[in-house]
Amino acid sequence: MEETIVDIQLADIILDESIYPRDNIDHKRVHVFEENLRDGFTFDPIQVQVCSNPEPSIKKIWYRILDGAHRWTAFKKTGQIVIPAIVKTLNDADPLLYAAKQAIGPKQLTETETRHTARKAFKNNSRLRSSDIGKAIGRSRQTVDLYLADLRAAIFLALGLKLFRLDKLGIPQDRIAKRLGISKRTLGRHLAKMPELIKGPKSDLAKGFTIPQVAKKHGWSEPMVWSQALKGKCDHKRFKDLQWGLRTWDLWNFMDCDKRFGDEWPGRIPAQLVAHILYFFSKQGELVFDPMAGGGVCADTCLAMGRRCWSLDMNDRPDTRPEIEPYHWDIKSKWDDVPVVYSKDKPDLIICDPPYFDKKDGEYGKRSISGLSRENYLKFLERFFLYLKKISKKKTRLAFINSDWQDFQNCPAIKEEASQAILIVDYHKILKKAGWSLTHVIQAPMSSERFNPGVVAAMQKKKILGVVSRYVMILR
Ligand SMILES: C[S@@+](CC[C@H](N)C(=O)[O-])C[C@H]1O[C@@H](n2cnc3c(N)ncnc32)[C@H](O)[C@@H]1O
């Protein structure tokens, strides 16, 4: 097909190093081109690809070079304004490999350049085959295999670790394969290597290395090392080893979130809170379901406490939190009769920590239920509690975490209106309507230290009554 040649402003073209196969511009070659240009020599058009703007606020089209970096440099050096170019659409072709193929036409890549290009291409897309990379850079498949051996081993290990975590949490194998984008065969190969994967950390733990040391040495997450270190121990001993003081009464106050479990996340709950729910209301090996999992505190704590855990959230983080499967409880869709993640298994315990009404709606994103009106938020929960009932068995317990909502940040206590608030008793009404019976209300207050002294002083002056109470309602 005939390709259109257009004149493009030199200033609109960039040399994107991520798709440039050579280590450096060859200045001798540029110099020869400069002289050719001055002598009136006509060059073949360079090849470019439309690319995203390096400065997103500037609305303008940019092009990156696929072929012709030396010509482009020579044009600039001789004071030209435009250069003839072909704008390529590559469809599925890898731009770096395309650029490498063009580059070896006039001048072979050096050994270092082919190695760098192969590794760069593989890092961008680990699904590329050695034979395809080899064709682009002019090397055999075997040579490319050698270039990539260590990268492939690291990917295999990283994948193995992810897979191990998902397997430990009791996620069924077909879902693990889907989530990690691998075939059942690859999954089987990894599972067979699990005993080998455990050997190193196990022996280091036996030698007395600390949990962070073992985690760092073997690339495991700390909760995964805990799951190994605490294997076979009873819940009570696990609490002791984790240095979580066990609360005997129904007041679970924790000064801070235990940073070892879960990620920094808006609305993160302390792992100690989850651990207490697990301690009192579940047994080891049971299945916990966390439908709005956020930073993954629940899954991490389940690893340490020897429970299985399925987690869902609308925020998808496949690289760092593959165990949290993406799912959006969309108020406009029908999920009321669909088994949870299409599975026949039913949870023993549901830990439900939804976004509190109207709080953090800016942080979770537009589709979050925290942005709903008061009426729709309550309607959503009514429907959601019914759904949780449907996916439960007779003995399933629901731990619902929430707090009273009042417009306390703006309103003096004396002026607060019942119609504006959602109190814990309102949640109870809709839980009851959905068939859930309350067995416990546990106080798990939030730390008041999160308020800065300026805010506190202003609240006191205006006679605003703050809310730090938070409750865990246990229902059957
Ligand atoms: C309070 S946070 C959970 C925090 C979590 N327990 C932790 O400690 O990290 C609530 C989560 O609900 C998720 N969420 C909100 N609306 C949702 C929806 N409609 N579907 C799925 N997830 C939703 C948010 O992305 C957020 O991560």
PDBQT file of the ligand as one rigid body, heavy atoms in Angstrom, charges set to zero:
ROOT
HETATM    1  C1  LIG A 501     -13.735   1.441  53.567  1.00  0.00    +0.000 C 
HETATM    2  S1  LIG A 501     -12.929   0.857  52.135  1.00  0.00    +0.000 S 
HETATM    3  C2  LIG A 501     -12.397  -0.737  52.616  1.00  0.00    +0.000 C 
HETATM    4  C3  LIG A 501     -11.143  -0.647  53.399  1.00  0.00    +0.000 C 
HETATM    5  C4  LIG A 501     -10.550  -1.986  53.734  1.00  0.00    +0.000 C 
HETATM    6  N1  LIG A 501     -11.343  -2.703  54.706  1.00  0.00    +0.000 N 
HETATM    7  C5  LIG A 501      -9.149  -1.761  54.264  1.00  0.00    +0.000 C 
HETATM    8  O1  LIG A 501      -8.969  -1.773  55.480  1.00  0.00    +0.000 OA
HETATM    9  O2  LIG A 501      -8.245  -1.509  53.458  1.00  0.00    +0.000 OA
HETATM   10  C6  LIG A 501     -14.268   0.549  51.066  1.00  0.00    +0.000 C 
HETATM   11  C7  LIG A 501     -13.895   0.021  49.680  1.00  0.00    +0.000 C 
HETATM   12  O3  LIG A 501     -15.108  -0.158  48.948  1.00  0.00    +0.000 OA
HETATM   13  C8  LIG A 501     -14.832  -0.003  47.570  1.00  0.00    +0.000 C 
HETATM   14  N2  LIG A 501     -16.095   0.291  46.872  1.00  0.00    +0.000 N 
HETATM   15  C9  LIG A 501     -16.874   1.380  46.982  1.00  0.00    +0.000 A 
HETATM   16  N3  LIG A 501     -17.949   1.287  46.204  1.00  0.00    +0.000 NA
HETATM   17  C10 LIG A 501     -17.861   0.082  45.567  1.00  0.00    +0.000 A 
HETATM   18  C11 LIG A 501     -18.669  -0.592  44.620  1.00  0.00    +0.000 A 
HETATM   19  N4  LIG A 501     -19.813  -0.050  44.167  1.00  0.00    +0.000 N 
HETATM   20  N5  LIG A 501     -18.248  -1.792  44.165  1.00  0.00    +0.000 NA
HETATM   21  C12 LIG A 501     -17.086  -2.333  44.599  1.00  0.00    +0.000 A 
HETATM   22  N6  LIG A 501     -16.276  -1.743  45.500  1.00  0.00    +0.000 NA
HETATM   23  C13 LIG A 501     -16.650  -0.543  45.978  1.00  0.00    +0.000 A 
HETATM   24  C14 LIG A 501     -13.836   1.139  47.536  1.00  0.00    +0.000 C 
HETATM   25  O4  LIG A 501     -13.014   1.052  46.369  1.00  0.00    +0.000 OA
HETATM   26  C15 LIG A 501     -13.034   0.936  48.831  1.00  0.00    +0.000 C 
HETATM   27  O5  LIG A 501     -11.819   0.307  48.575  1.00  0.00    +0.000 OA
ENDROOT
TORSDOF 0
